[in-house]
Amino acid sequence: MQYTIEARELTSPSTLRTVIEARDENEAISRYVSDSAAELVSFTTPPRGAESIATVKKEDAVYLVRVYSA
């Protein structure tokens, strides 16, 4: 299944979008964090059908990350 990852630095209005192949939201965020050389700070997975939300730290910036099926 494809998951869309939207990441926005908390101090910036621009959003970066990535599509990742994964079995579920957990695998999608894990791959994104690994590929981005980032650190997962928090991750919330609501009931099916809703988007998952994470915060990710990369270098000196913190990103709000949305994960949802493409």
C-alpha positions in Angstrom: 0.0 0.0 0.0 1.2 3.5 -0.6 1.3 6.1 2.1 1.7 9.8 1.7 4.0 11.6 4.1 3.6 15.4 4.5 6.3 17.1 6.6 6.3 20.7 7.6 9.0 22.4 9.6 7.2 24.0 12.6 8.6 27.4 11.8 7.9 27.2 8.0 4.6 27.3 6.0 5.9 25.0 3.2 5.2 21.3 3.2 7.3 18.5 1.7 5.4 15.5 0.3 6.8 12.0 -0.1 5.1 8.7 -1.1 6.3 5.5 0.5 5.4 1.8 0.0 4.7 0.2 3.3 2.4 -2.4 5.0 1.0 0.1 7.5 1.5 3.6 9.0 4.1 2.4 11.5 6.3 1.0 8.7 5.8 4.1 6.6 6.9 6.5 9.4 9.8 4.2 10.2 11.0 4.2 6.6 10.6 8.0 6.4 12.6 8.6 9.6 15.3 6.2 8.4 15.5 7.7 4.9 15.6 11.2 6.3 18.3 10.5 8.9 15.9 11.9 11.4 14.7 11.1 15.0 11.1 10.1 15.7 9.9 12.2 18.7 6.3 11.1 18.9 3.8 9.2 16.8 0.0 8.8 17.2 -2.1 6.4 15.2 -5.8 7.0 15.4 -8.5 4.4 14.3 -8.4 3.2 10.7 -9.2 5.8 8.1 -7.8 8.8 9.9 -4.3 10.2 9.4 -1.5 9.5 11.8 0.5 12.4 13.2 4.2 12.5 14.2 6.8 14.9 15.3 10.3 14.3 13.9 13.6 16.0 14.7 16.2 16.5 11.9 19.3 18.4 12.7 18.1 21.5 14.5 14.5 21.6 13.2 11.3 19.9 14.4 8.7 18.8 11.8 5.0 18.0 12.0 4.5 14.9 9.9 1.1 13.6 8.6 0.9 10.0 7.4 -2.1 8.8 5.4 -2.9 6.2 2.7 -2.4 7.5 -0.8 
